[in-house]
């Protein structure tokens, strides 16, 4: 590993960091000013750069700018004072990995540097392919594949379609896809959320009005039906449409004619109507809130969009897509997501569905401190008990490849410490409070994926990943001390040594 570079004009700061990093077996190299560091940068490069922000001569921000131009992937930690908010903001705007407030806790500083080292080493090994021409809709789940097939079958049809599904599932995306792949693709696509328009204005929005039709109608105005002529009109939240307007809509769908508000001459309409709702229209019909004849007129072709919790296997794909999209919108480098974080996200309920996941990606693009997002970078309300201190590897083992009681015998690290197996109860303890239901759900999703992909030796593969995650976490906890790690895991010293070799866990 390359050394950690420390740039600070304060000799005591350099000394403290050197000693603390040496205890963790991190090589270091120190510089008293930016000039010396830039000169060294011409010949070599560090694993991580830690720099003060205010020094005689050039500042840490100038060093940061120079480093970003030469080594854009190099994590740079800027040290600054507690009250120096402007400097902290400038550091982040300049692309700093993180800033370290002075005076700082040495252990926290070392932990931050360790995380930067992990980021640096991970970044040199992996990368994500940008979604240059991302498709209009994404989904590998069977329910989404059925949706894609339905859109394909409807590509030569002008039939009325009713899209149902919970809020945030992407009903308008489906409507746009239906329009884009229809004979009317060259015509306009007009969308109207009927629940967002006041009842008194909705009729005019739909059908337009003549001049003088009501107070304030100073000119003739086309409605959405006219604007969508020869194209598609998407009526979202159709279940909330007032009852009297349902009658007018039924007339248009039945005979293709309508009147503007205040008008006396019928207008012909050549529009394909696609409606959507999150409500149960059959129930609203029974309650007398929705016209049954309109319901049957709309329900010619019905497509149901699955909730995100019904297509958990798509969450990693969608997360990466939204992070790429958010990065493009903001003009920043896209962030990556660790396998542990992806596995954990796949276990969450996401009541807001795809829209909630997209909003989360936007939040992470702005707020996550590192280029690789870990579970602890997620918003506190999405993490059990707040931000967990569990490392990525162990949560990956528990959330994506954990072994419940049924697999316990296959994943016992040879069942040792004098024949004792690692019991499910101890796994819950290793998870630092992670609910059993979370890792069981993650396990089921992972098993389902492996079975779909015809992975061979599923049991052995899961057991190997589980063992690797547990041992790696124990070694991190004990800072590499194998004997202590073995004791804490309840296995023999020879066993952990052999497993480290078999699983290629040596640094």
ChimeraX attribute file (.defattr): number of C-alpha atoms within 10 A of each C-alpha:
attribute: neighborCount
match mode: 1-to-1
recipient: residues
	/A:1	10
	/A:2	14
	/A:3	16
	/A:4	22
	/A:5	22
	/A:6	25
	/A:7	28
	/A:8	24
	/A:9	18
	/A:10	13
	/A:11	12
	/A:12	10
	/A:13	15
	/A:14	21
	/A:15	13
	/A:16	12
	/A:17	20
	/A:18	19
	/A:19	13
	/A:20	15
	/A:21	21
	/A:22	12
	/A:23	12
	/A:24	12
	/A:25	10
	/A:26	18
	/A:27	16
	/A:28	20
	/A:29	15
	/A:30	22
	/A:31	19
	/A:32	18
	/A:33	23
	/A:34	25
	/A:35	15
	/A:36	12
	/A:37	20
	/A:38	16
	/A:39	10
	/A:40	13
	/A:41	15
	/A:42	9
	/A:43	7
	/A:44	9
	/A:45	19
	/A:46	22
	/A:47	21
	/A:48	27
	/A:49	28
	/A:50	28
	/A:51	31
	/A:52	27
	/A:53	25
	/A:54	18
	/A:55	16
	/A:56	10
	/A:57	9
	/A:58	13
	/A:59	17
	/A:60	26
	/A:61	23
	/A:62	13
	/A:63	23
	/A:64	26
	/A:65	16
	/A:66	14
	/A:67	20
	/A:68	17
	/A:69	10
	/A:70	12
	/A:71	14
	/A:72	13
	/A:73	17
	/A:74	25
	/A:75	29
	/A:76	29
	/A:77	27
	/A:78	26
	/A:79	25
	/A:80	22
	/A:81	17
	/A:82	13
	/A:83	10
	/A:84	12
	/A:85	11
	/A:86	8
	/A:87	20
	/A:88	23
	/A:89	12
	/A:90	12
	/A:91	24
	/A:92	16
	/A:93	9
	/A:94	15
	/A:95	21
	/A:96	24
	/A:97	25
	/A:98	20
	/A:99	24
	/A:100	21
	/A:101	17
	/A:102	14
	/A:103	11
	/A:104	13
	/A:105	10
	/A:106	13
	/A:107	12
	/A:108	11
	/A:109	19
	/A:110	17
	/A:111	12
	/A:112	17
	/A:113	25
	/A:114	16
	/A:115	16
	/A:116	25
	/A:117	22
	/A:118	16
	/A:119	21
	/A:120	20
	/A:121	15
	/A:122	13
	/A:123	17
	/A:124	11
	/A:125	7
	/A:126	9
	/A:127	10
	/A:128	12
	/A:129	8
	/A:130	14
	/A:131	14
	/A:132	9
	/A:133	6
	/A:134	11
	/A:135	8
	/A:136	9
	/A:137	12
	/A:138	14
	/A:139	17
	/A:140	14
	/A:141	16
	/A:142	12
	/A:143	16
	/A:144	19
	/A:145	13
	/A:146	15
	/A:147	18
	/A:148	18
	/A:149	12
	/A:150	15
	/A:151	20
	/A:152	15
	/A:153	12
	/A:154	18
	/A:155	19
	/A:156	13
	/A:157	15
	/A:158	18
	/A:159	15
	/A:160	18
	/A:161	22
	/A:162	25
	/A:163	23
	/A:164	22
	/A:165	18
	/A:166	18
	/A:167	19
	/A:168	19
	/A:169	22
	/A:170	18
	/A:171	25
	/A:172	18
	/A:173	12
	/A:174	21
	/A:175	25
	/A:176	20
	/A:177	18
	/A:178	26
	/A:179	26
	/A:180	17
	/A:181	17
	/A:182	20
	/A:183	16
	/A:184	21
	/A:185	17
	/A:186	12
	/A:187	17
	/A:188	17
	/A:189	22
	/A:190	18
	/A:191	18
	/A:192	18
	/A:193	17
	/A:194	21
	/A:195	16
	/A:196	11
	/A:197	13
	/A:198	11
	/A:199	15
	/A:200	9
	/A:201	10
	/A:202	20
	/A:203	22
	/A:204	19
	/A:205	21
	/A:206	24
	/A:207	23
	/A:208	23
	/A:209	23
	/A:210	20
	/A:211	15
	/A:212	14
	/A:213	16
	/A:214	11
	/A:215	7
	/A:216	8
	/A:217	13
	/A:218	12
	/A:219	11
	/A:220	16
	/A:221	17
	/A:222	16
	/A:223	18
	/A:224	23
	/A:225	25
	/A:226	22
	/A:227	19
	/A:228	21
	/A:229	19
	/A:230	19
	/A:231	24
	/A:232	30
	/A:233	26
	/A:234	28
	/A:235	24
	/A:236	25
	/A:237	21
	/A:238	24
	/A:239	24
	/A:240	20
	/A:241	20
	/A:242	18
	/A:243	13
	/A:244	11
	/A:245	14
	/A:246	19
	/A:247	14
	/A:248	18
	/A:249	18
	/A:250	17
	/A:251	14
	/A:252	19
	/A:253	19
	/A:254	11
	/A:255	10
	/A:256	15
	/A:257	16
	/A:258	23
	/A:259	17
	/A:260	23
	/A:261	21
	/A:262	16
	/A:263	16
	/A:264	10
	/A:265	10
	/A:266	11
	/A:267	16
	/A:268	15
	/A:269	17
	/A:270	17
	/A:271	26
	/A:272	23
	/A:273	21
	/A:274	27
	/A:275	26
	/A:276	25
	/A:277	21
	/A:278	20
	/A:279	16
	/A:280	11
	/A:281	20
	/A:282	15
	/A:283	11
	/A:284	16
	/A:285	16
	/A:286	11
	/A:287	10
	/A:288	11
	/A:289	17
	/A:290	23
	/A:291	21
	/A:292	15
	/A:293	13
	/A:294	18
	/A:295	19
	/A:296	11
	/A:297	16
	/A:298	22
	/A:299	18
	/A:300	12
	/A:301	15
	/A:302	15
	/A:303	19
	/A:304	19
	/A:305	21
	/A:306	18
	/A:307	21
	/A:308	24
	/A:309	17
	/A:310	15
	/A:311	17
	/A:312	22
	/A:313	21
	/A:314	17
	/A:315	23
	/A:316	17
	/A:317	14
	/A:318	18
	/A:319	21
	/A:320	22
	/A:321	20
	/A:322	21
	/A:323	27
	/A:324	25
	/A:325	21
	/A:326	23
	/A:327	18
	/A:328	15
	/A:329	10
	/A:330	12
	/A:331	9
	/A:332	13
	/A:333	14
	/A:334	21
	/A:335	22
	/A:336	20
	/A:337	21
	/A:338	17
	/A:339	20
	/A:340	23
	/A:341	23
	/A:342	22
	/A:343	30
	/A:344	25
	/A:345	22
	/A:346	26
	/A:347	23
	/A:348	17
	/A:349	14
	/A:350	18
	/A:351	16
	/A:352	16
	/A:353	19
	/A:354	21
	/A:355	16
	/A:356	16
	/A:357	21
	/A:358	21
	/A:359	15
	/A:360	16
	/A:361	25
	/A:362	19
	/A:363	15
	/A:364	21
	/A:365	25
	/A:366	13
	/A:367	12
	/A:368	18
	/A:369	16
	/A:370	20
	/A:371	20
	/A:372	19
	/A:373	22
	/A:374	23
	/A:375	26
	/A:376	18
	/A:377	17
	/A:378	21
	/A:379	15
	/A:380	13
	/A:381	9
	/A:382	16
	/A:383	17
	/A:384	13
	/A:385	11
	/A:386	12
	/A:387	15
	/A:388	17
	/A:389	10
	/A:390	18
	/A:391	19
	/A:392	20
	/A:393	23
	/A:394	26
	/A:395	28
	/A:396	26
	/A:397	28
	/A:398	31
	/A:399	33
	/A:400	30
	/A:401	28
	/A:402	30
	/A:403	27
	/A:404	18
	/A:405	13
	/A:406	8
	/A:407	15
	/A:408	17
	/A:409	16
	/A:410	18
	/A:411	24
	/A:412	20
	/A:413	27
	/A:414	17
	/A:415	18
	/A:416	15
	/A:417	19
	/A:418	9
	/A:419	11
	/A:420	13
	/A:421	19
	/A:422	21
	/A:423	15
	/A:424	16
	/A:425	11
	/A:426	11
	/A:427	17
	/A:428	15
	/A:429	10
	/A:430	18
	/A:431	21
	/A:432	16
	/A:433	12
	/A:434	20
	/A:435	12
	/A:436	18
	/A:437	11
	/A:438	18
	/A:439	26
	/A:440	19
	/A:441	20
	/A:442	27
	/A:443	24
	/A:444	17
	/A:445	21
	/A:446	21
	/A:447	18
	/A:448	13
	/A:449	13
	/A:450	16
	/A:451	12
	/A:452	9
	/A:453	9
	/A:454	10
	/A:455	12
	/A:456	10
	/A:457	9
	/A:458	14
	/A:459	14
	/A:460	13
	/A:461	14
	/A:462	23
	/A:463	22
	/A:464	19
	/A:465	21
	/A:466	26
	/A:467	24
	/A:468	22
	/A:469	23
	/A:470	24
	/A:471	23
	/A:472	20
	/A:473	22
	/A:474	22
	/A:475	19
	/A:476	14
	/A:477	15
	/A:478	15
	/A:479	14
	/A:480	16
	/A:481	12
	/A:482	18
	/A:483	17
	/A:484	16
	/A:485	24
	/A:486	21
	/A:487	14
	/A:488	13
	/A:489	18
	/A:490	17
	/A:491	23
	/A:492	17
	/A:493	15
	/A:494	13
	/A:495	16
	/A:496	22
	/A:497	15
	/A:498	12
	/A:499	17
	/A:500	18
	/A:501	11
	/A:502	12
	/A:503	13
	/A:504	10
	/A:505	14
	/A:506	10
	/A:507	6
